[in-house]
Amino acid sequence: MRLLAATALLLLCTTVTACSADTEEGGGPVATHTALDGSTYNSVDVEFASGSVPLLADAMVLVDEALAREVSPDTRALAEQVRDGRGPEIEQLVTFLGDWGEEVPETARDHANAEHGDPTEDPAPGPTADPAYERQWAAEMTEKLEKVLTLAERQVADGADEDATALAEQMKVNLAELVELLESA
């Protein structure tokens, strides 16, 4: 009878642990899934990709806004650096989500979700750069990129997909450098 009770208790503990492992951050192993192509991924991989896509798309909207204005050469160079690096990252993240059979989140750059501007908004500034706008732009960009950096750090620590983790490692280096440049702007 004791053996039966011990076995039941062990089975119950194992079941409770297995059910909660995928939901606890840092609380044990994360359940893995097999993608259509045979690769493995987990909820951390999905969180990294689906969380990064809208943040990076928001960053690209900020880039579009900055490049449509008269800004200092330093701000223009930063905006172009963001544009050139983040576009390929978004494409790769969307590919991961598709390979895993996961939904690609809607973003501000989707036609249906794009902000087309409020006709009551103040018009864009004239031909001179606006230092206050540039400081605000840098602060907003830094905030978005730091959130992606946090997702990338968790991916490196707990992700299962090797390609997503390699991208996250690359993004950690690139985004940390970019955030440093934005903070010094």
N, C-alpha and C positions, 0 to 999 in steps of 0.2 A: 504494500500500500504506500509506504514511504517513497519507494522508487517511482511509482505512478504520480504521486503528488510532486515530487522533485522534477520529474520530466514535464509535467504540466506547467509548473512555475517557470522552468527554463524556456519552454516554448512560448509562454506568455511574454516573458521579458524580451526574448528575441524578436517577437512580432511587434511589440511596442517600439523597440529600438529601431527596427527596420522601417516602420511606418513614419517615424519622426526624423530619421536621418536626413532626408532630402529637404526638410523644411528648416532645419537649424543651421544658421550660419556658423561655421567653424565647429559644429557639434558632432562631428563624425563623418563617415563616408557619405558621399552624395551618390544617389542612384544614377547609373548610366543607362543610356538608351542606344540602340543601334540605328544609324541613319540608313537611308535607302542605298547609299553607296558602300555600306559595310563599316564605315567609321563609327566610332563611339563618341557620344556627347552627353552632357548632363545639364541640369537646370542652371548651373553657373555659366555654362557656355551660352545658353539661351538668354540669360539675364544680361550677360556682357553684350551680345550682339543686339538684342532688342532694346536694351537701355541706351546703348551708344548711338544707334542710328538716329533717333529723333534729336539727341543732343548735338550730334555732329551736323545734322541738317539745320538746326537752329544756328549753329556757328556759321554755316554757309550763308544763311540769310543775313547775318551780321556782316559777312564779307561783301555780299551784294550791295548792302546799304552803304558801306564804307567806300567801295569802289565807284559808286554812283555819285559820290560827293567830291568836293575838293577837300582833300586831306593832305597832311604833311607827307613827305617822301617816306619817313619812317613808318607811319601808320599804313601807307599804301603797301610797303614792302611786307609788313606783318600780315596784312590781309591777303596778299598774294601767296605768302608762305602757308597760311591756313588753307586757302583754296587748293593749292597744289598738293598738299599732303592729305587733307581730309577726304577729298573726292574719292580717291582709290580705296581708302579705308571703308567708306560707306559702301562702295560696290562689293568689297570682299565680305563685309558683314551681312549684306543682303544675300549674297551667294550662300554663306553658311546657313542662314535661316531657311533658305529654300532647300538646301541639301538635307537639312534636318526635318523637313516637313513642317516647319514652324511658320507662323504668320509674321509677315513683315509689318512692323508698326507704321501707322500713318505719320506723316511728318509735315512740317510747315512748308516744305518744298513740293508736296503733292499738289496737283492743280486744285483738287477739291478742298484742300485745307490751307492753301496759300493765303497769306494776308495780302489783300490787294490795296490796302491803304484806306484811310478814312478821308473823305473829301473835305472834312472840316479841319483836318490836321494842318499845322503850319507848313508852308512850302519849304523845300530844301533850302539851305543857306546859299548865299551868293557865292562868288568866285573865290572867297578867302577861306582858309582852313579855320576850324573852330576848335581850339584846344580843349574846351570843356566837353564837347562831343567826343573828341578822341580819347579823353580820359575815361569817359563813361563807356565808350565802345570797348576799350581795353579791359575794363573791369567786368563787363558782361561776358566778353569772350573768355576771360580767365575763369570765371565762374563755370561756364559750360565745359571748358576743357578740363578743369579740375574734377568735375563729376565723371567725365569719361575716364580720366586717369584713375579714379577710385575703382571704377568697374574693371579697368584693365589690371589693376593690382590684384583684385579678387580672382580674376580669370587666371592669372599666372599662378596664384596660390592653390586654387581649387578646381580649375577647369579640366575637362577630360579630353577635349578635341585638341590634338597636337597643333593643327594649323591655326586654330583660333588662339591658342596659347602663344604660338610664335608671333602672331600679329599683335597680341596684347603686349608681349615683351618689347616689340619694336615701337608700339604706340607709347609705352611708358617712357622710353628714352626720348622720343620725338616730342611728346606732349610736355614732359617736364622741362625740356629746353625751351619750348615755345612759351610756356607759362612764365618762365624766368624772364624771357624777353618782354612779354606783355607787362609784367609787374615792374619792369625797369623803364617802361615807355612813359 
